[in-house]
Each structure stands twice: as structure tokens, then as C-alpha cells.
Amino acid sequence: PDCDAGAGTTNAKARGRAQSRTSAKSMKKNLFEKVWQKHAVKELPDGSTLLIVGAHLLHEVTSPQAFGMLRSLNLGVKYPERTFATVDHIIPTDDRSEPYADARAYEMLQHIRKNCADYGIKFFDTPSGSQGVIHIVMPEQGIIHPGMTVACGDSHTATHGAFGAIAFGIGTSQVRNVLATQSLSFKKLKVRRINVGGKLAKGVYPKDVALYIIRRLGVNGGLGYAYEFGGKVFDDMSMEGRMTVCNMAIEGGARIGYVNPDEKTFAYLKGRPYAPKGEEFDRAVEYWKTVASDEGCEYDDVVDFDGADIKPSVTWGVNPSQAIFIDEKIPSPESFADPAQRKEAADALAYMKLAPETPIAGTPVNVVFIGSCTNGRLSDFEEAAEYLKGKKVAAGVKALAVPGSQIVDKIAREKGLDKIFRDAGFEWRQAGCSMCLAMNADKLVGDQLCASTSNRNFKGRQGSPTGRTVLMSPRMAAAAAVAGKISDCR
């Protein structure tokens, strides 16, 4: 009331321009926001959103109880054509003669076979030639597309975010809900953009990028967030590399990790069994391009890293954030300012039987495992094979190479990779989760230390309550196998 008319007019114009700028910016959306809005059915009283699920993935461990609940409720599967299954966690990687030596594992196989047959669900069984780890099989079949929502009763479903999809793990009761309704309730996440600029040095791989991000942001850093990975390092990264980093988003506390789709995404999908064909593919690509985050869109948080700062990495503790570069020393608990972290570090070092302030390089290994949904793809075995050619696994080291799918196995054999591994002293196994989580016969014994390309180094993760796991890239694992100790693959 105290302003004169001229000032009021000027202020009104300024406010109008500011509102116009804000309105224009608010129209720009990130990929998460776009996909969320397209799949939202309604808001629920508890503040969550009912979402349609584009692709539902099943394996043998979390689905039997869900199907049992369907039967008890006399419900069918709403859209069986949007549901796909395989067997991976419990399947043996050596002798697959049926019935399996493990009666419980064989029972689980029989359950998923029957459930898929009864409800008309596509099952990538061992006779199909396409069986394997669920997060490797589904992308190689072309089932996952940009802009899709993907759910699976497995925490590492974030892998599929590499295609510009919003992919997340769910529990068994949610598996039931998706089977029955093709939808589930989900509380909306914030979005953190993680830029990794520059270029990776020789000997540094996507696994090192993942471990570096988790090390810097922490295992709980992503709680309540979806991670959008971007920057030149991700632009340059292969689709298989992007899958590796998205796979480990969950290890940093994020429920979802994704990369915006680009020409590499479209080229990967073209010609795959479940990808669109011909003109339909061209139309799909035009739509997929619109899914990517708009330039200038807003994020709840932005973090910048320089790829040149990343070196070959290994874990020293019992969670993936407890990682260091291969040329660093194991940290002392006293080096952590937070009392809780000091205690965690002390407990981890006691469990791992490692001494603080000593080099991680040179730590003896007993077992080497190359495989899993993190690093069981063709490029992973190619990198390791390149290092292993003409070399031998150190005496006393047990080394396993486990392809992530029957298709990876077939192509690797055609390229002669299996021979390189066998000549070096590795056991070349059949497709499955294997020693990643030891729900099969592949387990550590006693306090063996395993150089592993999997995603978790939790206590007892690889089958022995006192077994020790050190995470690293496939090439670093190959170097450890040859040296008999943790070594620099460069």
C-alpha cells in the first residue's frame, strides 16, 4: 500500500518474468519424473502412488510363495505376457543332471516350471538355451526398454535402469500384487544426478566407478533417492558397463539407478527377440528419445566426480563403501571421525583379519570368482581373458568363471574364451548366480578369502559364516588369481 503506482507496476512485471521463467523450468522434467507420471494410476491415502508395471521379472526364490498366495485367493495373473521368468539362484553350475543333488533346489526348480506353465508365463529354462542370471537374461532378450517400469523380487533389479527404465526390487507380497494386478504402490523418490566427467584411465572399469561412488556417498547415501548417472564417463561407457554401475546403485542405498537412453541403448536393443521390429522399432526409438531427462531440468541433488580421480578399487571391509584404491593402505579405525564408523571399521578389520595401515595389495587370496549379475557379461570375460592369456592361476587358488547366461557362455565358447580360462587354471562353469550368494553348491569354506566380481561383501555372503569377500573388477580378479594375492591389474 505504501508503494507508488510506478514501482508497483515495475515489481509486477518483474514477478511476471520470474514466474514465467519458473514455469518454463518446471515444464522440464528428468527421466524419473516422466516415467513416474506416465505409469501413475492414482495417489493413495498413505501418500504412495499406484504404479503400472511394464515388465515383471521372476526367479525361483521369491516367486513360489507369491504363486501360493494367488492360488489361495483364487486369482490369476493379470498380464502373463508382461511377466518373464528364469532360474538362477539355486541352479548348480557344474552337474545339472536332474534331479539335482540338492533336493530343495530341485523342488524350487519344479515349482517355477509348474507355476509358469499353469499361468502362461514365458520361462527361460535350461533347455531353452537362454537361461541365466535374471538381470543378464532379460536385457539380452530385449525385454527392457527405455521409459519402462520394471519390478522383480530381487534387490539388484536396478540393473535395468541402464536402459533408461525405472527398475526396482520388491518383496514377495509385492510379487503377488504385481502378478494379480500388474500394479503396486510405491512412494515417490527424490532424484540425485551423479555426474562423472572426464575419462577413465587404463585399467579402470565400471566396477571401479561403482565402488568409488559408494565409497564417496556411503551405503546409506542414496536412501530415499533414485540415482541418475551421467557425464562423459557414462556417455562413453558400454551398455554392459552401465548395467554394472546401475546394478550397484542399491549398494549405495538408492532404490533405483538409471542412465538416460541414447544411441548406444537403441543399438543394443535393435534385433533382439523382444524388441520392436522394422518401422515399429523406428517409431519406438523416436518415443524413447523423449524419455531422457530434459536439458535444464531440476534435481533434488547434484554430485560431481572426475573420472580421472578413480583408480582400480577393492573393498577391505564388510560393505561396499569400505573400499580403497589398490595403491592405498587399509585405513585405521581411528581415521574415521564418526564414532559409529570407527566401530564399524574395527569390527570389519577383525572379521576380515586385516591389519590397519598396511597395503591391501599383497593380501593372499584363496578363491577367485568371476561372474554374477554385476560382472557376468561377455565383456567382463573378455577383459579377464585378455589378462589371463598365457598365464597360470597361482598354486592353491581355486578359480571359478561363471557366465551370466547360456547365451554369454555360447558366445564366449565361440570366441575361445573358455579355453583361455581353462588353460590358465580356471574352472569354466555353467550359467547361474553361483558364488555371489551361495544359495547353490558354490560356497566358501572356513575363513577363505575370495576375490569376487559380485556386488556384496557382507559377512557370510558367500556361504561360510566366516568367509571373507573382497570386491573388484573382472580384470583385477584375474590378476589376483595369477598372483595368488590382491594385485594391481595395470
N, C-alpha and C positions, 0 to 999 in steps of 0.2 A: 504493500500500500504506500510505502514511502518513496518508491522509485518513480521517476518521471516516465512519461509515455515512451519517449525515445529509447531509454535504457531498457524498458520492458520489452519493446519490440526487438531490440538487438539480442537480448537474452533469450527470447522466444525462438528467434532464428537459430541461435547457437544450439539451443536444446534440440530443435528440429533436426539440425545437421547431425548432432551426436546420436540422436535416436535412429536416424537413417543409417548411419554407419553401423550402429549396434545391430539393427535389424538385418542389414546385409550380411554381417558377420555371423549372426545367429542362423541364417539360412544355410551356411556352410557346415557340413557335418563330417565327423570321422566315420570310418567304416563300421565301427561297433554300433554307433547311433543309427546308421542307416539300416543295418541288418536287424537290429532290435525292433525298430519301428515297423519294418515290413513283416515281421513274424509275430508281433504282439496281437493277441486276441482281445484281451481286456485286462484292466487293472483289478487286482483282488483286494479284499478288505485289509489284509495284513501288509499291504504295501508292495507285494510282489506282483509280477506280471505273468499272465498265462501266455506261453510261447508255443507256436507251432514248431515242430522238429522236422527238419528237411530230410535228414538221414539218421537212422538209428542203428548202431553197431552193437553186435552181441558176441560174447565169447562164453566159454563153458563154465566159468567160475561164478559169475554174478547173475546168470540167467535162469538156472533151474528153479530157484525159489520164486522168482518173478512169474515164471510159467505156472508154477504150482498155485500161486495166488490167483492167476487168471482162471485156472480150472475151478478152483473153489468158489469163485464168484460167477462162474458160468459166462465168462467174457471171451470174446475173440480178439484177434489182432486187427486193429483198425485199418492199417495200410501195410500189409505184408510186403508190398513191392518197394516200400521205403525202408525196409529192415534187412540187414545183411549180417551174416554170422561166419565165424571161423573157430577153429580150436587152436590154442597156442600155449596157455599157461601150464597145463598139466601133461602135455604130449611129450613122450620120450624123444630124444634127439638121436638115439642110436638104434636100438631094436624096436621096430614098430609092428612086429608080429602081433596079431590080435588073437585072443585077449591080451592086453598089456600085463606085464609082470606086476604092476601096481593096480590092484583090483579097484581101488577107489577112483583112480584116474580113468580107468576104462569105463566105470559106471558113469562118470561125468561126460565122457565122450558119447556114450549111448543116449544119455538124456538129451544132449543138444541135437543129436541126429534125429531123435524122435520128435522133439519139440518143433524143429524146423520143418520136418515132413508134415506133421499134423497141422501146422498153421501156414504152410505155403511160403516159407521164408527161404531165401537163397542162402545156401550153406556151402562155404568153401572148405570142403572136407579133404582129407588126404588123397583120395583117388582122383580129385578134380585137377591136380597139378597146380593149383592156385592157393593152397593152404599156406598159412604162415601167421606171423605176429599181426594182430588186428590193425595196428597203426602203420603197417607196411603194406598189407594186402589191399586195404580199401583205397588208398591213393593210387596204387599201381593198376587197379581196376578202373580208375577214372570215376569213382563213385562220389568223390568230394569235389564240389565246385565253389567258385567264389560267390559270396553272398548267401551261403547256405548256413543253416543252423545244424549242428551235429552233436548228438548225445551218445554216450557209451558208458556202461558200468565199469569204467576204468579211469583212474586219475590222469593218465597221460594222453587223454583224448585231445588235449590242447595241441598235439602234434599237427592236427588237420588245419589249424589256423594258418599254416604255411601257404594255404591256397586262398587266403582271404575269406575264410569261413570263421564263424563263431562256434567254436567246438569246446565242449566241456564234459568232464566226468560226472557221473551221477551214481546214486546208491541203488540198492536192489529194489526198494519200494518205488523209486522213480522209474526204474526199468519197467516195472509192472505198469505204471501210469502211462508211459510212452507207448508201450505195446497196445494198451487198451484204447488210448485216445489220441496218440500222435502229438501229445502236448504235455507240458509240465509247467509248474510255477517256478519262477526264478527271480531273485532280487537283482535289480539293475546294478551294474558295477560302474565305478569310475574308470577312466581311461588314462593310462600313463604312456606317453610316447617316449620310447627309448631309442635315441639316435646313436649309431656307432659310425662315425665318419672315418675318412682316410682309407688306408689299405692295410690288410693283414700281412705280416712278414712271413717269409718262407718257414714252413714247419708249424704254423699256427692255423688251427682249423675251427669250424663252427662249434665243436665241443668246448674248445678253449674260450670262445666268445661267451657261451652259455655260463660256464663256470666263473668267468670274470664278472659278468653282470650279477650273478647270485652273490658272489663274494662282496661286491661293492654295495648292493642294495639289501642283502640279507635274506634269510629264508622266510622271514615274515614281512619283507618289504613290500610285497605285492598284495597283501591281504586287502580285499575289497576292490581290487583293480583287475582290469584287463590290460595286458601289455601289448602295445603296438610297436613292433620292431621296425626300424627304418634307418636311413642313412646309406652312404655309399657302400659300406661293408655288406649290408643286406641286399642292396641293388646288385652287387657283384656276385653274391652267394648263389649257389645252385639251389634248385628246389629241395634236393635231399639235405643240403646243409641247413636250409630254412626249417625243414621238418625237425632237425636235431635241436635247434635252439627253441622252437615253439614247444617241442616235447618237454623241455626242462623248465618252461615257464612256471609250471606247477611247483617245482622245487624252490622257486623264489617266492612262493606264497600266492602268486597270481592264479586265478581260476582259469583264465583264458590268455593265450598268447597268439598273436597273428601278424602276418606281413601283408601289405597291400598287394593285390594281384597285378601282374604286369605281363609283358610278352613272354617271359620265361614260364610263367604259370600257364598261359594259353598253349604254348608249345608242348609243355609236359602233358597236358590233358588231351591234345589232339590225337585221335586214332585209338584211344583206349576204349575197352569194351563198353563201359557205361557212360562215356562222354557223348554229347550230341554229335551227329554226323552231317556232313555236307553243308548245305545252306543253313541248317539249324545250328550247326556249330558256329558259323559266322555271325548269326543273329545273337547267339549266346555270348560270344566274345564282346559284341557291342554292349550288351547289358552288363557283363562282368566288369567292363571298364568303368561303368558308372558307380560301381560298388566301392571303389577305392576312396579313401579319405580325400575330401576336397582340400585344395591348397588354401591355406589360411584358416582352416577350421580350428576350433578350440579343443584343448585337452585339459584334464584336471591337473596334470603334472607333466613336465618335460624334463628328461635327463639326457645329458650329452656325454658320450665317451669317445675317445680317439682309438681307432683300431691299432694304431702304431704302438700303443702302450701295452698291448696284450701279447703275452708270451705263452709257450706251451705250459699248461697248468695241470696240477694234480691235487687231489684232496689229501689232507693229513689227519682229518678227524672223522666224525660220525654223522655229519650232514654236509650237503654240497657247498654250503657257504664257507666251510672250513677248508679253504683251498689256497694254494700259493703257486707261484711260478716255479718251474723246475730248477732255476738257479737261485732260489731263495732258501733260507733256513726255516725250519719248523718254528713257529712262534712260541714264545714263553707265555704261560697264562698271565704273568704279571704285565705283559704288554697290552692287555685289554683294560680299558678304563672302567668299563661297566662290571660290577661285581658278579652279576649273573653270567656274563660272558667269560669271566675269569674261571668261574667254577665249571662251566661247560667245557672250556678248553682243557682244564686239568683232568676232568673226567674222561674226555676224549683221548688225551695222550696216554692215560693209564690203560684204557681199553685197547688202544692201537699199539701199545708197547713201543712208543716212540719218545725220544728224548728231545726236549726243547733246545733251541739254539744250535741244532745240528742240521746239516744239509739233508733235504728229502732225497736228493739224488744219491744213489748207492744203497738205498733201503732194499734188502733182499725180498724177492717175491717167490711164492710157491706155485701160484696158479695164474694163468693169463686167460681172460675171457674176452673174445671179440664177437659182439652180437648185440641183441636186444632191440626194442623199438626205438632206441636212441641212435644206435650205430650199427644196425644190421643190414644196411642197404649196400647196393653194388659198389658205389663209390668208396664206402668205408673199407671194403675188402680190397679194392684196387689200390688204395693208399697203403694199406698194410702190406699187401703183396709186393708192391714196389720196393719197400724197405727190406722185406724178408728174402727176396730173390738172391740165391747163392749163400744164404746164411743158415745157421742152425740154432734151434732153441737150446738154451743152456741146460746142462745136465741137472736133473732133479726137478725141472719145471714142467708142470702139466699145462698144456696149452690147448684151448678149445676155440675153434672158429665155427660159429653157428649162423648160417644165413637166415635172414629175417623172413624169407618166404621161399616156397618151392620155385617161384619164378626167378628170384635172385640166385638161388642155387643152380638152376639150369643155365642161366646166362654166365655165371661165374665158371661153371664147368666148361662151357663152350669157349671161354676165354683162357682156359687153363689155369685159372687162379687156384682152384682146389689142389692142383698138382704142386704149385709153388708152396702152398701152406703145408701140404703133406711132406714134401721134400725137406722142408725146414724143421719138421718135427711136430707140427700141429695135428690135432685130430679134427678132421672136417666132418661136421655133424649134419643132421637134417634139421629142417626149419622148425623153430619154436622159440619160446621165451628163454628156455634153458636156465643158465646160472644167474640170470638177472634177479630172480626172486625165489628160486629153488622150490617151486611147487611140483617139481618133477625130480628125476633121479640125479640131476646135475647139482651137486652141493659141495660146499667147502667142508673140510674135516678139521676138527680141533681149532687151533688158532691160526690156520693157514692165512697168509696174506695174498689177496688176489688183485692183480692189476686188471681193472674191468672197464669196459666201454659202456656200461649200463648207466642208469640215472640216479641210483640211490646207494649211499654208503652207510645206511643205518646199521645199528648193531644187529647181528643175526640175519641180515637181509639175504645173504647168500646160502642159508641153510644150516649153518653152525652157530650156536649161541655165542661162541667166542671167535668166530671167523671175522677177518678184517678185510675191508674193501677200500681200494684206492681208485678213484675215478680218473679217467684220462681219455684222450682221443685214440682212435684205432692205430695210428702210426706210433704214438707213444707206447701203446700196449705191445706192439710188435717189437719196439726197441727194448722194452722190459723183458720180453720173452727171450730175446737173443742174449742180453747181458745177464739175465738172472737177477736183475735188480732194477729199481726205478732209474731210468736213464733219459737223457735229452735226445729226442729223435732227430735233432738237427745235426 
